[in-house]
Amino acid sequence: VSVYDRASKESASIGLDVVVLGPPEISVLEVSPRTGLALSTEFRVTCVASIGAYGRGPLQFQLFERYDRNTNSLSSWQQSSSFTTFLTGEGDRYMRMRVRDADGSWAELEESAAVTITTPVAVDSPDAFCDNLNVSS
């Protein structure tokens, strides 16, 4: 910014630096395993993230599950970047991680590879079988 005084014919200048806080940066989101049985397979979701430009830590992480047009939160905010979860339903699932810093700036990344969930066979299905079944009346 420059100011010029016509009466005194003097001028003054001042420079301003504007610092824009950058959101956290997510470099890796990994889901393991890629396929499993509903309510049976434990899925691990791991995130690697860093504090963005001029941001402050610590980072906090929140995990979401997306399927069809629904998005469900699977966790509250926590400082751990690794989650384990059991999934329900049948079909493709996408894991979405949201990361925020101490200033409230956030970023999210969704794992593009689908997690396929196969529902276990129903008990009354002809394909079902039981080992060591005990029945009492």
C-alpha positions as CSV (number, residue, x, y, z in Angstrom):
1,V,0.0,0.0,0.0
2,S,1.4,3.4,-1.0
3,V,0.3,6.8,0.3
4,Y,1.3,10.1,-1.3
5,D,0.8,13.5,0.4
6,R,0.5,16.3,-2.3
7,A,1.1,19.1,0.1
8,S,4.4,17.8,1.5
9,K,5.2,15.8,-1.6
10,E,6.1,12.8,0.6
11,S,5.1,9.3,0.2
12,A,5.2,6.2,2.3
13,S,4.7,2.5,1.5
14,I,4.0,-0.5,3.5
15,G,3.9,-4.2,2.5
16,L,1.4,-6.7,3.7
17,D,1.8,-10.4,3.8
18,V,-1.4,-12.4,4.0
19,V,-1.0,-15.9,5.3
20,V,-3.6,-18.4,4.2
21,L,-3.9,-21.5,6.3
22,G,-3.8,-24.7,4.3
23,P,-5.9,-27.7,5.2
24,P,-4.2,-30.9,6.2
25,E,-2.7,-33.0,3.4
26,I,-3.7,-36.7,3.1
27,S,-1.2,-38.8,1.2
28,V,-2.4,-42.3,1.7
29,L,-5.7,-44.0,2.6
30,E,-5.6,-47.7,2.8
31,V,-8.3,-50.3,3.4
32,S,-7.4,-53.9,4.2
33,P,-8.7,-56.4,3.3
34,R,-10.5,-55.4,0.2
35,T,-13.3,-58.0,0.5
36,G,-15.0,-59.7,3.4
37,L,-18.1,-61.0,5.1
38,A,-20.6,-58.6,6.7
39,L,-20.3,-58.5,10.5
40,S,-17.5,-61.1,10.3
41,T,-14.4,-59.5,8.7
42,E,-12.6,-56.8,10.6
43,F,-11.5,-54.1,8.2
44,R,-8.5,-51.9,9.0
45,V,-8.5,-48.3,7.5
46,T,-5.2,-46.4,7.8
47,C,-4.5,-42.8,6.9
48,V,-1.2,-41.0,6.4
49,A,-1.7,-37.2,6.7
50,S,0.4,-34.1,7.5
51,I,-0.3,-30.6,8.7
52,G,-1.0,-28.2,5.9
53,A,0.9,-24.9,5.2
54,Y,0.9,-22.8,8.4
55,G,-1.6,-25.2,10.1
56,R,-1.2,-26.4,13.7
57,G,-1.5,-29.8,15.2
58,P,-2.4,-32.2,16.5
59,L,-4.4,-33.7,13.6
60,Q,-7.7,-35.5,14.3
61,F,-9.3,-38.2,12.2
62,Q,-12.9,-39.3,11.6
63,L,-13.9,-42.3,9.5
64,F,-17.1,-42.5,7.3
65,E,-18.6,-45.3,5.2
66,R,-20.3,-44.5,1.9
67,Y,-22.6,-46.7,0.0
68,D,-25.3,-45.9,-2.6
69,R,-26.1,-42.3,-1.7
70,N,-25.7,-42.8,2.1
71,T,-22.8,-41.7,4.2
72,N,-22.5,-42.8,7.8
73,S,-20.0,-41.8,10.4
74,L,-18.2,-44.8,11.8
75,S,-16.2,-42.9,14.5
76,S,-16.0,-39.7,16.5
77,W,-12.9,-37.5,16.0
78,Q,-9.8,-39.1,17.4
79,Q,-6.0,-38.6,17.2
80,S,-5.3,-42.1,15.9
81,S,-5.1,-42.4,12.1
82,S,-5.9,-46.1,12.1
83,F,-9.4,-47.6,12.6
84,T,-10.8,-51.1,12.6
85,T,-14.5,-51.7,11.9
86,F,-17.0,-54.4,11.0
87,L,-19.3,-53.5,8.1
88,T,-22.9,-54.5,7.5
89,G,-25.1,-54.9,4.4
90,E,-24.2,-56.2,1.0
91,G,-22.5,-54.5,-1.9
92,D,-19.7,-52.0,-2.5
93,R,-18.5,-49.8,0.3
94,Y,-16.2,-46.8,0.2
95,M,-14.2,-45.6,3.2
96,R,-13.9,-41.8,3.6
97,M,-11.4,-40.3,6.0
98,R,-11.8,-36.7,7.2
99,V,-8.7,-35.0,8.8
100,R,-8.7,-31.7,10.7
101,D,-6.1,-29.6,12.4
102,A,-6.2,-27.5,15.6
103,D,-7.5,-24.5,13.6
104,G,-10.4,-26.4,12.2
105,S,-9.1,-26.7,8.6
106,W,-10.0,-30.1,7.2
107,A,-9.6,-32.3,4.2
108,E,-11.0,-35.6,3.2
109,L,-10.1,-38.5,1.0
110,E,-12.2,-41.4,-0.2
111,E,-10.6,-44.7,-1.1
112,S,-11.6,-45.3,-4.7
113,A,-11.4,-49.1,-4.5
114,A,-14.7,-50.6,-3.3
115,V,-14.9,-53.0,-0.4
116,T,-17.2,-55.8,-1.3
117,I,-19.3,-57.1,1.5
118,T,-21.0,-60.5,1.1
119,T,-23.8,-61.2,3.5
120,P,-23.5,-64.6,5.2
121,V,-25.9,-67.3,4.2
122,A,-29.3,-67.1,6.0
123,V,-29.9,-69.9,8.5
124,D,-33.0,-71.1,6.7
125,S,-31.2,-71.2,3.4
126,P,-30.7,-74.6,1.8
127,D,-27.1,-73.7,1.5
128,A,-26.7,-73.3,5.2
129,F,-25.1,-76.0,7.3
130,C,-24.3,-76.3,11.0
131,D,-21.5,-78.1,12.9
132,N,-21.9,-79.2,16.5
133,L,-25.5,-78.1,16.7
134,N,-27.2,-78.6,20.1
135,V,-30.9,-78.3,20.4
136,S,-32.8,-78.4,23.7
137,S,-36.5,-78.2,24.3
